[in-house]
Amino acid sequence: MGMSAVATFDPLQTTDRFYTMVKTLNEFDKMEVRGVIETLLSTSGRERCFIGTYHRATANIATLLEFKRQNTFRPSPCEREGCLSWLLTYC
């Protein structure tokens, strides 16, 4: 009659936590890191590689932050019209 050791998983709560963490890290980046990266002078090849990776990561974060808006995701034609009718029409 003991409680189950399995924790419940709430996808919405987990997604909200992830979004909040990413948003907080992005704000920290804007305040503390981005200015340093943008003011580096005469960088070596290795440093330019690091800076490129940094810019790729910031672009990925910006994309993730856009996903918070529900209208970011658009249904595919298959989802809008029903797969069978869409396949018969377009395939």
C-alpha positions in Angstrom: 0.0 0.0 0.0 3.0 2.3 -0.5 3.2 5.2 -2.9 4.7 4.5 -6.3 8.2 5.7 -6.7 7.5 6.7 -10.3 7.2 10.5 -10.6 4.5 11.9 -12.8 5.7 13.6 -16.0 3.8 16.7 -17.0 4.9 17.6 -20.6 3.5 21.2 -20.3 5.3 21.9 -17.1 8.6 20.4 -18.4 8.3 22.5 -21.6 7.6 25.6 -19.6 10.7 25.0 -17.4 12.9 24.4 -20.5 11.6 27.6 -22.1 12.2 29.6 -19.0 15.7 28.2 -18.6 16.5 29.0 -22.3 15.1 32.5 -21.9 17.0 33.2 -18.7 20.3 32.0 -20.3 19.6 34.2 -23.3 19.1 37.2 -21.1 22.4 36.4 -19.3 24.1 36.1 -22.7 22.8 39.6 -23.7 24.0 41.2 -20.5 27.3 39.5 -19.9 28.7 37.6 -22.9 27.6 39.1 -26.2 29.4 42.5 -25.6 32.6 40.7 -24.9 32.3 38.6 -28.1 31.5 41.6 -30.2 34.5 43.6 -29.0 37.2 41.0 -29.6 40.0 42.4 -31.8 42.5 40.5 -34.0 41.3 37.0 -33.2 43.2 33.8 -34.1 41.7 31.1 -36.3 40.8 29.1 -33.2 39.0 32.1 -31.7 37.1 32.8 -34.9 36.0 29.2 -34.9 34.7 29.6 -31.3 33.0 32.8 -32.2 31.3 31.1 -35.2 30.1 28.3 -32.9 28.8 31.0 -30.4 26.8 32.7 -33.2 25.3 29.4 -34.3 24.3 28.7 -30.7 22.7 32.1 -30.3 20.7 31.6 -33.6 19.5 28.2 -32.3 18.4 29.8 -29.1 16.6 32.6 -30.9 14.7 29.9 -32.9 13.8 28.0 -29.7 12.4 31.2 -28.2 10.2 31.7 -31.2 8.6 28.3 -30.6 6.8 29.6 -27.5 4.2 31.3 -29.7 1.6 28.8 -30.6 1.1 30.2 -34.1 4.7 29.3 -34.9 3.6 25.8 -35.8 1.3 25.5 -38.8 -0.5 22.3 -39.6 0.6 20.5 -42.7 -1.8 20.1 -45.6 -2.3 16.5 -44.5 -3.4 17.6 -41.1 -5.7 20.4 -42.4 -7.4 18.4 -45.1 -7.1 14.8 -44.0 -4.2 12.6 -45.2 -6.2 10.5 -47.7 -7.9 13.3 -49.5 -4.6 15.3 -49.6 -2.7 12.3 -51.0 -5.3 11.5 -53.6 -5.3 15.1 -54.7 -1.5 15.9 -54.8 0.2 12.5 -55.2 
